[in-house]
Every structure is written in structure tokens, then in C-alpha cells.
Amino acid sequence: MRISLLSPLALALFAGFSLQAQASSDDSCYPDWRVSRNTLNGCSNLPFLSPGNDSRVNLRLLLADKKTTPLVPNALNEEDLSQGFGQVPFPVYRLTPTPGPEADNDGAANELDQLLGSLGIPRDSRKSAGDAFLSGEGSRCRSNNDDSATAFIGQVLKADMPGAEQQLLAKQRLQMLTTCTWDSMAAGDAEQLKSTDGKALLAYLQAAGDFYSGRFADAQKGFATLTDSSLPWLKETALYMSARTALNSAQQNAFDEYGTPSLEHVDKSALQWAETGFKSYLSTYPQGEYAASAHGLLRRVHWLAPDPDALANDFTWQLTQASDAQRNVSLDELVEEVDTKLLMSPHKAVNNPLILALNDLMWMRAGNPPMLTREALDAQKPIFAQEPALYEYVQAAFDLYVEHQPDSALKWLPSDMPPTLDYFAFSQQTLRGLALEAKGDWKAAQALWLQLLPLAKQPLQRDQLELALAMNYERSGQLAKVFAADSPISAKQVRYILLRNIAGPELLRQQISQASDPVERQTAQFVLLYKDLLHSQFSTFAEDLKQLPTPAPEDKIGTSLGYVYAAGRSLQLFQWSGEKSESGYACPSIAQTASTLQIDPKNPQGLNCFGEFILRNGLDGMPLEQARAAGSLGSTASAFKGETFSRLDGYTQVIDNAKAPHDDKAYALFRAINCYAPSGYNSCGGEDVDKAVRKSWFRQLKTGFADTRWGKSLQYYW
């Protein structure tokens, strides 16, 4: 009868499950490629203590340093890779161990069968009532299982009573085992129990039946009569069950049908009785059979009270000091529970440095007004008296993220390089580097990132440093260092992002010839040819196209170009022959079209065919044209100059060209109108046009160009 937490553990577990489910749902995670962030993004965590991390990640970092549980990220899977993830930043579910198979209960069932066999009692095939619940689902009936039945029948066999009485009690416990409601033993059967031990065990059985059936007052009376029993097991179990009954009585009106708590409906007097009872049990039986469960249920008492200080101390002890045998749930479940039951509580400082540091980082997240003030932070100093370094870190983070005073932040952080980097020391040095960058000292920050690289031995530390160093090179105008032969930056996604977003022609040409990663070579070649075209660098396109073998590789380039879930695009599209499309508009090859536009940038057929190339190859809105979020990796200005071509702008130029041939203008009208089909939103890029303009285009097409196949076929405008 080692009892796990009751109902709201389900809330904690379901919260973890919902985050894991994001990896394969419509609310998928996507990485936000930056190191400094003061807004929560559960999909983009980093291995240093940050306001932008999910608090469970920050907690796991601190626990790893305390040698409680190592940080062991799950390996990247195909789902992660298809969403564009590298090692960092990472979604919170990558630190949550993959659920293993359900616990095998055959051992308990076999032991119970053996005990029953010794009494000559066969067991039927009905399932134990306590085993009928889903993982994480809470109920007091969960402990009505093979383990608890085995414990009771084992005591029956040890007790001083005739065999007939033993059989009678064992059969009654079997009846109770299959149901969560049990009334009582028939009066005639009860009268057969004459021995003192038999009567005592029957009293326990009746009290347990009252407990499982929700008759808490009757259960409490029954257990109270047994706390002075001469049978040691009964005495201990009754003391534990008295406290457990009081807890269930206290909370019976506090949850709705969905398990959502309303703490104002908790019976405070019964809750106090439960707390006293569990403490009494632990004082009497510190290594008792139910000690782990009692510690766990005390957490529940303090949560329902609510007493956040006591709850914070409960969690800290169980997370950092208790042994596995002293915990009623796993460390992973405790991490989920502390997040759900304590860290998400209203803004109130708890008298515990570990939990308070986690909350402080949460409260530093961007908001108006900020949830943490300088006065409130200063008032916390006594709470951190035993953790001065942790308090200094919190102060530095506040200076950097809330007050935006990097010089002040640096005063709280050690300037000496530590001999080794645990996650806290790594956090200190990371914050130091970010403060240097925030004040514009890119050179000093760069030197720091390079110094830290050989010291980064813990999981994910080097990955973060490579990201930080790459961002430093990008923002200090030294992008070429990322791709130098001796570059320490090997993270593929980091390199891909910089190539596709900001690299210039020379750097791309360098990587086409020098990159050791074949995907990187193909990515560089795709980006170069694409941007030559889209930035109207037609002469260089012709030269760069010569480096593409004929035929070009068939394999598609996906995530390295920024595609998510999609198959990507092949280099073969740059050898597009311009074959006649289903719309009936004929074009030469893209190479010929580029040559035409190089000579005459306003050539109507050239503009239409450039648009046709984009349309037929699915290049509208491709990732290379999507702006990066400000402050993220690859968000500085691209080295390619000039405006990016859009189909709509090309069509508009043809429409406005009085000298454009009849069919060319008709097709431009047809395509420009269809840019808004069927949603009414522009899918072709460029400047939007009003609906009135689209209406006039439609009238023009249906009147002046009614003789063309496009004037005849188009029936609507959008």
C-alpha cells in the first residue's frame, strides 16, 4: 500500500503529456534561434538559467548540479528534425524521459495467488479495482489493488486465529478487491469470528471498506479503534489510514468533475487533522511501510492548505535530499508537480531559495507592469542567506533582463574562469557574455565564448556556445568566421540559417566548393541561384548556373532551406525548361528568361515567364523570403542587395505597359487577378492592391481581352 498522490497528480502529468503531444499536433513546436530571451517559449529552451526557459528546464538544471538527476536530453527524432530543431534551442519535452512500459504487476498477483492457495481459495479472473485507472488518474481506490490485498491476507495468515476465520477474512478481502464500494460483511459471517485477532482484522476491513466507499466519518471511527492494537501491522496501518481518511474528507468537496480544484471548499479542520496525523505517523514510523506515501500526501496537505512555504520545503527535500525509497513518485513526476502546484501559483515569494529563484526568473519575463520589482528582490536577501551565489545570479539577471543595465549585471557575476562548468557556473558565464553583448562589447563576449568552449563538457553546453558565438560573429560583421576552415561552429542548423538568410554571393560560392557537408553545399548552391534570380542579378545567375551539373541532383533540400514538414525543393528547378503550362502560356527556359530580363528588365514575356517559373515550382512564400524575428540568428541584413522580385509586381508592370503585346497583357491580368484567388488574400508577394483595382482588372480582361483564352475562362475576381 505505497500510495501515490491522489487526483491532481493527474493535472501535473497531463500538463507534461500535453507538451509532449505538441511534437505531433497542429500546435507543433518550432525553435526560436536566440540565446537571450525574456519571454517564455516552451519550445525554445537553453541549458542555462533563463527567464525564457520553461521553469521545469531551469529546475532540472539546478537538480543536475545537485547530482539528484543528470540532464539527459532525448535524442533528436525525425519529428524534431522536420520542425527545424538542432540540439539547442530545445522543446521542454526533450528533457522528459520517454514513458516506458507499464509496471508489471505479475509479481504482486503471483504472491497473492500463493497466499490464497495456502488457504485453499481460488481466485477469479476479475481485475483489481485499483488497477482499472489510467496512468495519472487519481482516486483513493487506486490502493485497492493486489499489493494491499496481499498485505492484509499476509497478516491474516500470521494472526492467531483458526483456519476457518482466516478463510472467511481472506474471502471478504477478495470481494472488496474488485470494487470501489463495499458495505460490510454479512452479520452471520461476522459472528463466526471469535478470536481477538480475527475481530481486530475484521474491524480494519470494515474501516477500509468505509474509506473506499467514501464513508469517511465511519472509516475514521473504525481506524481510531485500532491505533492501540496489539498487532503491529494493524497499529501502524491504522495510524496512517486515519490521516489519509482525514485528507480525503477534507478534499471531498474541493474538486469538480474534471478534477479542477477550488481550494476555498477544502475543509480546513479536517486538513489540519490530516497534517497532524501524517506527522505523527512519520514521527512514530520514520522508516515505516507508508513513509514515502505519507511524505507525498503531506505535500498534498500543504498544497490544499495552501501553505506555499511548507510545500516549497517539501519539494526541495524530496527533490534534493530524499532517496528513491523515500519518494512516492519519480523525480520526473515531482518536477511536473512542482511546476503545476507551486511555480504556477499567484505572485508570492516563498521562504525557500531554490523555489524562489525559479519564481524570480519567471517573474522577470517581459510584462507591464513587471511582476518583480527591485524593492521586492532586495527584500528576498534573507531567504537566500544560505545561497548567496544564487541570489547574486538572480540580481544580475534582473539587472540585465528587467532594468536593462548590463554594467550593473556584470558586477554580480564572477569574472574569473571556473576550472569546470556545472550548469550554474555555465549560467553565470552565459549571463556575463550576454551582458557584454548588451553593452556592445562584441570582442570581449567573443573571447569569452571561445574560452568557454573547451570547458563545456555537460550535455547541450557546447551546442549553446556555438549558437552564441555564431550570433556574435553575425552581429559584429564577421560572418565569414562561422565558415572558416578552423571554425568551432559545426552545428548544422546554425550554419544553414546563416547561409540561407544573410550570406552573400562570395561566401555561398566558397561553401559550394569547400563545405564538407553535402547538404550544406547543395543549400549554398540553391540559395545562390535563387537569390541571383530573385534579386535580378541575371548576369551572375548565368555564371553561377554554369557550376550546376546537368542534370542537377534530384534529391530535395528541405529543412536546410527553412522548410518545415515539406519535402523541400530540388536544384533541378533551376534547369526548368519553361514547358507550356496548363494555362496555355508558353515560356522559354529560366536561363533564357533571365538572359532576356538582363537585356530588357521590363520585357513583358520575360516578366510573365519569371512569374511562371515561380508559380510552377511552388516558390511563392518560400522560407527564403520569410523575415526572421528581430534579434534571432540570421535576422541581420542580407548581403544580397536590391528588392526581391514578386510575381504580382511583375504582372503589374506588364499591365501598366502600354506597349505590351495583347496576349502577354491578357495573361498578366489573368494571373494578377488569380493572385487573390480564392481567399481574397495576396499569395504572389509584392504590394497589395485594393479590391477596386482587382475589379477594374477583371473588367479590362473581360472586355479588351475577351478574345483570349484567359479572358474567356476567368469567371470571378476576388
N, C-alpha and C positions, 0 to 999 in steps of 0.2 A: 504493500500500500504506500508506495512512494508517490505522493500526489503532485501533479504538475499544477501550474496556475490555472485557475478556472476561467470563465468566459472571455474577459478582454485580452487574454493572450492571443486569442484569435484575431483581435484587431491588430496587434503587433505583427503577427505572422502574415495576415492578409496584406498589410502595408508593404511588407517585403515582397510578397508574391506579386503585387500589382506592379512594382518597379521592375521585377524580372520579366513580367509579361510585356512590358513596353518594348522589349527587344524584338518582338514578333507581332506587334499590333500596329494599328494605324497611328498610334501616338509614339512612334519609334524615336529612339534616342539618336541624336546627331551631335558630333563633337563641336565645341566652341574652342578654337585653337588660340589660346592665350594663357599666360601664367598668372597675371594679376587680374583678379576679378572680385568685385564686392557685391555681386548679385548671385542668388542661388541658381545653380544649374546642376541638377542631379545626374545629368548625362555627361558632365564635363568636370570631373574631379581630378585633383592632383595630389601627389604624395607629400604635401606639406600642409601645415595647419593654416587654413584659409577660410575667410568668411564665405567665399564662393563654393566651398565644398558642402556636400551633404554632411550633416553632423555625424552620421554614422561612420563616414570616412575619417573625419577628424578623431573620433573616438577610437577607431581601430589603429590609427597611427600612434596614439598615446599608449594603447594597450600593447602594441608591438614592442615599444620601448621598455615596457614593464615586464617583458618576457611572459606575458599572460597568454597571448596567442599571436603567432607570427602573421605577418601580412603576406598572404599567398594569393595573388590575383589569379583568377581563372584565365586559362589560355584564350587568346582571341579565336573566335569561331567564324564560320562563314557569314553569319548574320552581322557580326561586328564589322567584318571587313567590307561587306556590301554597303554598310552605312558610312564608310569612310574613316573608321577608327584606326588608330595605331595603338601603341602601348599607353600613351597619355595624349590628351586627357581621356579619362575612362568613366563609363557609367557606373553608378554605385553597385549594380548587381554583379559586376566583375569581382567584387570582394566578398560576395555572398557565396559560400560553398554550394555547389550543385547538390540538390537533395538526393540522398541515397535511397536505397530500397527501404520499405517499411520494416520496422523491427520484427524479427522473427519471434513469435510468441509460442513456438512449439515447446520450448523448454518448460515454461510455466504450465502449459496444458499437459505435458507428459508427467510432470510432478504431481499435478492434481489427479490425473488418472491413476497413478500408482497409489496415492493415498486412498482414493475411493476403492481401488481394487483390494486393498488390505481389509476393507470393511465389507467387501462383497457387494458393492454398489456399482451398477453400470452407469455410465454417463451417456446421456442422449446427445444428439448432434446439434442441438440448438446453440447459437452463438452467445457468448457472454454479452450482457447489456452494455458494459463499459467499452467493449471493442467495436461498437456499432457507430462510433462517431468519426467524423472526418478529422484529418490531421489539423490541429489548431482549434478545433471546435470545443468550446468549454461546456462542462456540465459536472455537477457533483457526482453524477452517475458513472463518470469515467473510471472511478476507482472500484466500481463493482465489476471486477474482472477476475481472471484466473489467478492472478497473484494474491489478491486479497482473500479469495475463497480458499486458496492453498494455505495461507497463513492461518486462517480460522480453523480449518479442518485439521491442520497440523497440531494446533493447540488442543483440539478435541481429543486427538489420539494420545496426547501427553497427559491429559487430565485424569483425575481419579474418579472414574465412573464406570458402570457396567457397559458391556459391548452394545446392548440394545439402545442405551441412551446415546452412545456415540453414533450409531447408525441413524437415529432419529434426528440428531442435530445436523449431521452431515447432509442428510436428505433435504432438510429445511434450507440449508445454505445453498444447495444446488438449485432449489426453487427460486430463491432470491437472485441467484446469479444471472438468470435470463430475463429479468425485468427491472425497470427503474422504480416500480411501485410494489410494495409488499406490505400486507396488512399485519398479520400475526399468525403464529402457529395455532392450529385448532386447539380448543380448550382441552379436548380429550387427550390429544398428543402431549400437551404441556404437562398434564397431570402425571404422565409416565416418567417425568424427570424428577427423581427423588434425591439424587446426590447434590451436595453443596456446589461442586464444580459445574455440574450439569445445569443447575438453576442459574448460576452466575453467567455461564456462556449463553444460555437462552436469553437472559436479560440484555446481554450485549447484542445478540442477534436481533432482538426486538428494537433496541435503540438504533441499530444500523438501518433496519427497515424503515423506521420513522424518519431517519435522516434522508435516505434516498427518496422517500415519498414526499418530502417537504414538510413533515410534521415536526418542526424544529423544537417547539416547546416540549413535546413528548420525548424527543430524542435527547434533549438536554437533561431532562429528569433521569432518563434511563442511564446515560453515561455518568451522571453525578453519583449514582449509587455504586458505581464500580471503581471509583478513583482510589478506594482503600482496599481493593480486592487482594486476596492472598495469592492470586495467580499473577505473577509478574507481567506477563504479556497483556492481560486484561487491564491491569493498573496503568501501564504505560499508554496503551491504545485508547483507553477511555479518557485520559487526560488530554491527549492530542485531539480526539474526536469532539470533546467538549468545546475546545477552542474553534475547531473547524465548523461545528454546528453554529456557534455564535456568529462567525463570519458570514455563513450562508444566510442566517436570519437577518443580519444587518443589511445585506445587499439585495434581499429578495424583491424589493420594490424599486431598485435603482437602475434597472436596465429595461429598455423597450424590446420589442420583438426582434429587432435587428442587432441587439447587443450593444446599443449606444447607451452610455451611462448618463445619468442625471444625479450628480453627487449630492444634490440637496435632498434627495429622497433616501439617503442612507440613514439607517437607524444608528445614531451616534453612540447611544448607551451600549447596544449590542456590539458595536465595533470596538468600543473600549474593553468590553469583556473579552472579545476575541484576542486583542493585543495582549492583555494580561495573561490570558490562557496560553498563548504561544510562547511568551517569555517564560512563563512558569515551566512549561514543558522543556524548553531548551536549557533552563537552569537545572532542572532535575535530570534530564537526559541529554547532555550536550552531544553525545555520540549516538543518540537513540536511533531506532529504526526509522523514525519520521522526522529526523532533524533537518534534512535537506528540504523536505516539504514545508516544515514549519518556518524555516527561513524564507522560503519563497512566498508563503502565504502572509508573512509579516510585510513583505513588500506590497502585497495587495491591500493589507490593512492601511498602510501609510499612504497608499495612492487614493483609497476611498476616503480617507480622513478629511480633507487632504492634508498631509504633512510633508511638504516637499523636502525639508531639511533631512528628516528621518529617511525618506525614500532615497534621496541622493546618497546618504551614507550606506543604506542597504545595497544599492547598486555598486558603489565603489568597493565595498568589501567583497561582494560576490564576484566582481569583475577582476579585481587585482590581488585578492588575498585568499579567497576560498579555493579549496581543491575541487576537482570534478565531483568527488563524492559528496561535497557539501552544497552542491548546486542542484536545484530541482529541474532546471532546464539547461540547455547547452549555452556556451558562451555566445554563439551566433544568435540564439534566441534572446539572450539578455541584451545584446546590442540593439536588436529591433525593439525590445520592450522599453529600454531606457529612452530611446528616441520617441516612442509613441506616448509614454506615460509621464515623462519628465521634461524632455527638451522641448516638447510642443506645448508645454503649459504656459499660462499667462506670464507676462514680463515680471519676474520676481527673482532677485538674487538668492541663491541657496547658499547655505553655510558649508560649502564643500568645494575645494579648489578645482578638482578635476571636472566636475559637472559645471561649475560656474565658468570655467574657461571656455567650455563648449558653448554655453549660452552666450557668453560675451561675443564670441566670434559670430554667432547667429545675429546678435543684436547690432553688429557693425554693418550689416548689409544695408545697401542703399535704401533709404526711405525718407519720408518727410512727414513729421519730424523724425530724426534718428531715434531708434529705440534705446540707445545707450548714450549717456552724456558724460562729459568729463567729470562732473561732480559725482555721479553715480560710480564711475570707475575708481575714482580716488577713494571713495568710501569703502571699497572692497579690499583695501590693503590688509586689514587684519585677517581676513579669510584666507589670504594667500601667504600668511606668515611662514608656513612650512614649505611653501613652493615659490620662493622669491623669483627664480628664473622664469617660471611660467607666468608670473604676474608681470615681469618686465616685457615678456613677449607680447602679452595682451596689450600693454601700454604702447609698445611700438606699433602693433597692428592698428590700434586706434588712431595714433598719430598719422599713419600712412593712409588708411582707408577712409576714416571719418573726417579728420581735420586737414588732410592733405598737406602735412608738414613733414616731408621726408627727412630734413635735417634733424628734427626732433626725434623722429623714429630711430635714426641711426645711433642716437645717444643711448638707447636702451639695449642695443644689440652688440654682442661681442665682436671685436674686430680681429681677434686672433683666430687663426685657422685651427679647428679642432683636429686631433690626431685621427679620430674616426667619426663617422657620421651616422648617428642614430637618427630617427625621424625628427626628433625635437631639434637637435643640432642642425640638421638639414633645413628645418623650417626657419631657424634663426638666420642662417646664411642666405636662404632664398629671400627672406624679407629684406635682408641687408642689400642684396643685389637689386631688388625691385625699388628700394628707396633711392639707391644710386641712380637708377634709370629715371626715376620720377623727377630727380633734380637735374637731369640732363647729362650726367657724368657717364656716358656710354663706355668710355675707355676703361674706367675703374670697374664698372659692372662686368665688362667683357673679361677683364683679367680675373675677376672673382669666379665667374662661371668656369673658366679654363682651369683655375686652381682646384675647383671642387670636383672636376671630372674624375681624376684618378682615385678620389676618396669615396666616390659614390658606389657603394657595394650592396646596399639594400635594394630590394625589388622596386623598380619604377623610378629610382632616383636619377640614374643616368638618362633615362628617357626624358624626364623633365628638364634636365640640364641642357640636353641637345635642343629642345624646343626653345628654352630661354636664350641660348646662345644664337640660334638661328634668327630669333626675333631681334636680338641685339644687332647682329650683322645687317639685317634688313633695314632697321631704323637708323643705323649710323652710316648708311650708304656703302656698305662693304659686302653686298650680296655675293660677290664672286668668291668670298672666303668659304661660304657654305659648300661650294662645289670644287674647291681646290683639291689637289691630289692628297694633301695631308689633312684635310678637314676631319674633325672628330664627329661630324654630324652624319650619321648613317641612317637615321630614321626615315624610312621611305616616304611616308605620308608628308612629313615636313618638307622634304625635297620636292615632292610632286606639287605641293601647294605653291611653293615659291616659283617653280618653273611655269606653272600654268597661269599664275596671276601677275607676276611682276618682272620676270626675267626678260631681258632684251634679246635682240637677234643674235648678237655675238655670243652671249652665254648659252643660248639654245643651240647654236651651231657647235659650240665646244662640247656640250653634253651629247650631241648626236654622235660625235666621233670618239669621245673619251669615257662616257659613263659605262661602268661595269654591269649595271643592272639593265637588262634588255628592255624592261618596261619603261625605265627612265629614258632610254634612248628613243624609243618609239613615242613616248609622251612629248619629249622635246621636239621631235620632228613634226608631230601633229600640231603642237602649239605654234611652232614657227610658221608652217604653211598656212594654218588657219588665220593667224594674226597678220601675216603678209597680205592675205586676201581682204580680210575684214577691215584692215586699216588702209586699204587701197595702195599698198606697196607692191604694185603689179610687176615692176621690173625685177625687184628682189625675189618675188614669188617665182618668176620664171627661172631664175638662177637656182633658188633653193629646191625647186621641183626636180631639177636635174639629179639631185642626190637621192631621190626616191627610186628604188629599183622597180623594174617593170617585169612582171606585175608586182604591185606593192603587197606587203604581208596581209593576209586575210584576217588574222586574229584581231579581235576588237579590244580597244583600250577603254577601260571603264572608270574605276574609282580614281585612278591617277589623273583623269581629266575632270574629276568632280562629280561624275555620275553616281547616283545613289539608286541601288537596286536594278538600274537599267543595264542593258548589255554593253552600252558604250558605242563607240564608232571605230571604224577601221580606216587605216591610212589609204585604203583603196579609193575612198570617196574623192581624193584629190586627182584621181585619174578618171573622173566622171566624164563620160563621152558625150553628154548632152542629148541622149536619146529622146525621141519625141515622147512627150508625156500624154497621159490620158486626156488632158485638157486640149491637146492638139497644137500646142505651141512648140515649134522646133528650135533647138539651140545647138550651137557647136560645143566642143569640149570646154571644160572650165579653163584649160590652158589657153585656148583660143579666145574665150571671153575675156580673160584677164589681159591678153595682148591687145584686144580691141579697146578696152577701157583705158589701157595705158596711153594709147594714141588719142582717144576721144573719151574723156571721163563722163560725157553726157550722152553717149551713144544709146539710143532707145532700146535697140535689141540687146546691147551689152548689159544695160541695167536690168532689163527684164530677165535675161538669162542668168545674171548673177543672183537675182532673186529666186529663179528656178533652181539653181544649184543649192541654195539654202533650203528651199522648200522640199525638194525631192530627197535630200539627205538628212532631213529632220534636224536641222541646225537652229531652228527658231528657239530662242530662250535657252540655249545650251549652257552648261555650267561655266564655260569660259567667259560668258558675258554677264554673269551674276556678280554683283558687287559684294565684296567681303565686308563683314561687320567691322566698324571702326575699332581700331585697337587690336584686332586679331591678326594672326600670322597671315602675311600676304595681302594686307589691306593698304599698303602704301601705293604710290602711283606706279602704274605700269611703265616700263621703258619704251613701249610702243607708243608713238605719238599720233595725234590726229583723232578724228571722230571715227567711231565704229559704224560701218555700213549697216543699214537696216533695209529690209525689203520694202517697207511702207514708204520710206524716204525715196527709194529708187523708183517705185511706181509713181509717186507724186511728181518727181522730176519729169517722167515721161508724159504724165497727164498735162503738166503745165508747159510742155514743149510744143509750141505751135507747129513746128516742122516735123514732128514725129510721124512716121508712117501710120496709115489707117489701122492696120492690124495690130501694130505694136501698141498704139494708144488704147485700142479696144481691150487688148489683153491686160494692160496696166490697170485700166478701170475695173475690169473683172476681178483681178487679183486684189486690188486695193480694197474693194468692197468686201471681198471674202476674208480679208484680214480680221474682220469683226464678226465673222460667222462662227458658230451660231449664237454665241453668248452675248454679243454686243461689246465685248472687250477686245482690245487690240492684241493679236498674237504675233504680229510681224515686227515689233520693235519700232523705234523712232518716236516722233512726236505724235500724240493722239490728235485726231480730228473730230470735230463736232458731228453729231448725228445729221445736222442740216447739210453739212458738206457731203456726207455719205449719200444722202438723199439726192443731192444735185448730181453726184457721180452716177447714180443709178439712172436718173432721167437722161443724162447725157449718153450713157451706154445704150439705153432702150430707144433713143431717138436717132442720134447721129451715127450709131454703130449697130443699128438693128439688123443690118445685113450680115454681120459676123456671127460665127457660131457662139461666141461668148455673149453677144447681145441677145441672141435667141434663147440661150439656155438659162440665163440668170433670171430668177423669178422674184427675188426678195433683196432687200438690203437690211442691215442690222444696226 
